[in-house]
Amino acid sequence: MKKLILFLLAMVILVFVSQANAQSWVLWEGTIELGLPIEWKIIAAYPKYEQCIERHKKDFEIIKKNFENMGFNTHFPSPETIIIEKVHLKNPSGDITVTHKCLPDTIDPRK
């Protein structure tokens, strides 16, 4: 009986540890236009935080080029401070703020 209890306890601990290590990182994009509430959408999910940040950096470069091609004046953080994940875009029709966040899969910025 003692062996069975120890076995079950070990299984519970194993399940808990494996779930704790199974956390993934989600890249979220939030957009604010013309003073409306922020709208969040999922871009991608990654097993490691570093992978999420890498994708974040690449996406910001693409966003920057696209918006500059459309005539927006953009203010982007330098690549060294890209974790400060907000970019402000201005054009004659109004302002747009785009925010990217790498968050654990247990956190939903919409809530």
N, C-alpha and C positions, 0 to 999 in steps of 0.2 A: 504494500500500500504506500509506503514511504517513497519507493522508487517511482510509482505512478504520479504522485503529487509533485515530486521533483521534475519529472519529465514534462508534466503539464505546465509547471511554472517556467521551465526553460522554453517551452514552445510559445508561451505568452510573451516572454521577453524577446524572443527571436522575431516574432511578428511585429512587436512594437518597434524594435530597432530597424527592421527592414522598411517599415512604413516611414519612419523618420528620415531615413536615407533616400527615400524614393521621391523626395520633393523635386519639382521641376521649376523652372523660371519662365515666366510669361512676359513677352514684350507687348505692352499696351500702347495704343495711340489715342490721345485725346485731342479733340479739335474744338476750339471756341471761335465762332464767327458772329460778328455783329452783336456781341454782348449776350448771345444765347447761352444757355447752360452747356457745360462741357459734355461732349459725346465721346464715349470710350468704345474702342473696338480692339479685339485681339489680333495681333499681327502674326505671332508665332510663339512656340514654346520650346524650351531647350532643357536638357538635363543639368547643365552647368551655367552658373551666373556669367562666367566669362564669355560663353557662347552667345548669350543674350545681349551682352554689351557690344560684342563684335557686330552682330546684326544691327543693333541700334545705330552704331557709327556709320555703317554702310547705308542704311536707310536715310539717315540725315543728309548724307552727301547727295543721294538721289533726289530727295525732297528739295534741297537747296538748288540744285541745277534746274529741276523742273520749274520751280517757282520763279527763278531768275529769268528763265526763258520766256515766261509769261509776263514779264515786266514788273514783278514784285521787287521791292527793296527788302532784302532779308537781313536779319541779325542772327547769326549763328554763333554758338560758343566755339572756341577753338577745339581741335581734336583732343587736346590734353584735358579739357574740362567738359567733355561731351556728356559726362554723367549728369551735369546740370542740363537737364533734358528738354529745355523749352526753347522754342524758336518763335520769333515774332515776325510776321509778314505784313507788309503794308502795300496797298495799292489804292488807286482813286476810289474804288467802290467800298472800301472798308478794311478793317484789320482782321487778321486771322492769327490765332496762336495755336501752334501744334506742340503737343507735349508727348514725349515717349517716356515710359517707365518700365524697367525690368523689376517685376515683383514676384515673390514666391507664389506658387499656384494656390496657396491658401488665402491670398489677399485679392479682393476684387474691388478696384477703385470705383465701380458704379454704385457701391453700397455705402 
